[in-house]
Amino acid sequence: MIVTRFAPSPTGHLHLGHAHSALTGWHRTRAQSGRFLLRIEDIDVGRCRPEFEAAILEDLTWLGLDWTGPVRRQSDHLADYEAALEKLRDLGLIYPCFCSRKDIAAAIAAPHGPEGPVYPGTCRNQPADLVRERQERGDPYALRLDVGKAQAQTGPLTFEDERQGVVAARPETLGDVVLARRDAPASYHLCVTLDDHLQGVTLVTRGVDLFHATHIHRLLQAILGLNVPTYLHHLLLTNAAGERLSKRDGAVALRALRQAGRSAAEVRGLAGFPDQTKTEPDRL
């Protein structure tokens, strides 16, 4: 049975891009008598707001979507992420990094990957006594995954993408990603990978902008012994300038469209699903 999910972060209101992603997964489960899950990715306590979570539930219901079982909130499952971090720590695959984003951007040795500057490994082999001294001093740090060492343990990996077929995983293109920070007990990469496993997700439907993240997630799955779902990285809705819709750039919220008098059916059409009997969008 197919199991997929929609997993928004309550850092703002949903827009048409979110609607397209949610409807993509929802239609797939309806077409194949599967299960559609809703997960709230609220691990970033500094930016997430309860009023945005309430708005997400309201907007999805108004849009005509329903989901199976209770909503999973990441903030309720911190122990799961800590247990995964502890396993990675025992395997010697994470290390403290004291570099700021500014430090990394300024590093001459920092290569560029598909998502910008790649961490150059400045703190990867710091002496243990120096690390301990800086931690005791209270210097802020993040926990990074030693991707090279992890790859040496797993060997070559692949994952299946419905649009691209079998893909060779290349997690090194993103470098030693952050798995936790002092102000955040776990990162997106760790949480989403573990959540999909714990929730029995068999098909991950998400935007093509997260395609490169999947390479890191595949490595984490192998190291932690997690299930490996199939992926569908769908195309993104764009604005008139050809730029992907985003909260940061002020994409029109679903509730604004509703307040302007648009019906749920009209908004589904704007999101690429003009007829709910169809299982694929007519346009992007």
C-alpha positions, 0 to 999 in steps of 0.5 A: 500500500502506498503511504505518502505525506505532506510535511509543511513548516508552520513558519507562514501561510500556505501558498499555491506551491504548497497546495500543488505539493499536497495535492500531488501526494493526496491524489496519488494515495486516492488513486491507489487506495493508499494513506496520506499523512500530515506532518508538521515540521516545527523543529525550528522553535524560533520561527514556527508559530502555533497560529500558522499551524492552525492556519495550515490545518484550516487551509488544507481542510478548506482545500478538500484534503483529508489525512489518515491518523493523527498529525505528527509534530516533530516537537513531540518526538525530540527523543527519536532524533536524539537517539539517532544522533547518539547512534551516529555519535557512537559510530564516530560519524558526527563532529562539532563544528564551530564555524559560522555561516559567515566563516564558511562563506568567507573560506577560500577553500569552500567549494560550491555545490548545488545549494551554495557554499559547501562546508570545507571541513575546517573542524572535521579533524580538530584535536579532542582537547581543543573541542572540549575546551571550546565546548566548556567555554560555551562557544556555539557549535553545530553537529555535522555529519562526516559524509566521507567517513559515512560513505566509506562505511556504506559504499555506493548507494542508489535511490529510485525517483519516479521521474529520473529512474534509479539515481546514484546517490552523491551526498558529497555534493552537499558536503558535511551537512548540519544535523543539529545546532545548539538552538535546534535539537535536530536539522531538517535532514535528520528529522525528515529521514527518520520521520519518513521511516517511523511513519512507514512512508513508501513514496516521498512526494516533494519539490525538485528543489529538494532533489539534492537533499535526497542524496544525503537522506539516502546516506542517513538511511543506510547508516541508521538502518532505515527504510528506503522509500521511492521518491517523486520530485515534482516540478515547481509552480512559478510566478510570472518571472519564472521564479519558484513560489516561496513564503520568503518572496511573498507568494500569495497565500491560500487564505488570501485567495479565499478571502478574495472570493476564490472557491476551493475548486478554483484554487485547486485549478490554480495549483495545477489540479483543475479536476479532482478526478485526475491524478496528475496536474494539467499544467505547471 
